[in-house]
Amino acid sequence: MLYAFEVTLRPNYLDNLSSPEVNEENFADQSNTENKKELDCKRVMNKCYGELIFIFLYIAVLFFLFVSLTYQINFGKIYTVLIEFAFCLVLDQVKSFIT
């Protein structure tokens, strides 16, 4: 997910090419906007495909969560699901605390 969002402290490759005036420390000699390089279409499309796959997976996970919770409420034991969900949240918090 972070790769799709490209969450970094420094501007990424596409940011540097699309707006060099914003990133002047990397492009100090290119103060003119006429010197902008054209973006690589393949990289841009790969980034778009990655974001679309992430969005599709997010929607699929939400759909399966909704279907499984509905089934569990109607036919199962809801307290078991709540305990498992709480356990997963605790594990996620421990993992984020460690890293």
Secondary structure, 3 states (H helix, E strand, C coil): CHHHHCCCCCCCHHHHHHCCCCCCCCCCCCCCHHHCCCCCHHHHHHHHHHHHHHHHHHHHHHHHHHHHHHHHHHHCCHHHHHHHHHHHHHHHHHHHHHC
